[in-house]
Amino acid sequence: MTTQILIAGFGGQGVLFAGKCLAYEGMFENKQVSWLPSYGPEMRGGTANCSVILSDEPVGSPIVSTPDVLIVMNSPSLDKYEDATAVGGKIFVDSALISREVRRSDVDAYYIPATKLASDLGIPTLANMIIVGKMIKETALVTLESACEAMKKVVSARHQDLLEANIKALSAGYNYAD
């Protein structure tokens, strides 16, 4: 089984980090993985997206053109990638920043006020991990346990003080009931 994931938003929202975490989570579950970051020249504040593929077989190409799972952190990303999502796919929307709903009826849409939840929990920069936690819950692509283990590898030594906050954010998203 192969699942193509696209995470998109503004630079500075942790889009690339979220994708890197998913790739590590897949490796922890012995999946074949691909992680392909992409961002505009502005980086912070510009557009950013990240393609992640988790598969039971070798990944032929790292490019995700028809995502099975779409995570969007801003309105321009929803506008740009909604129609590209595979029929039967899942779209995860940060409803604290995106006011409109998904227009398609042939996908499952999940609305998580990730930015607001992150702020309320005192971890305002971790909306990305909250929405990833919800995605893990709804897709079962990886387990929460492997996600927490992967986090120990992905959070750099310089930022070990943020490890527990990232795990808290993943758990908050995983346990979020809409």
Secondary structure as UniProt FT lines:
FT   STRAND          2..10
FT   TURN            11..12
FT   HELIX           15..28
FT   TURN            29..30
FT   STRAND          32..39
FT   TURN            41..42
FT   TURN            44..45
FT   STRAND          47..55
FT   STRAND          69..72
FT   HELIX           75..81
FT   HELIX           82..84
FT   TURN            87..88
FT   STRAND          90..94
FT   TURN            95..97
FT   STRAND          108..112
FT   HELIX           114..120
FT   TURN            121..122
FT   TURN            124..125
FT   HELIX           127..139
FT   HELIX           144..154
FT   HELIX           157..162
FT   HELIX           163..174
//
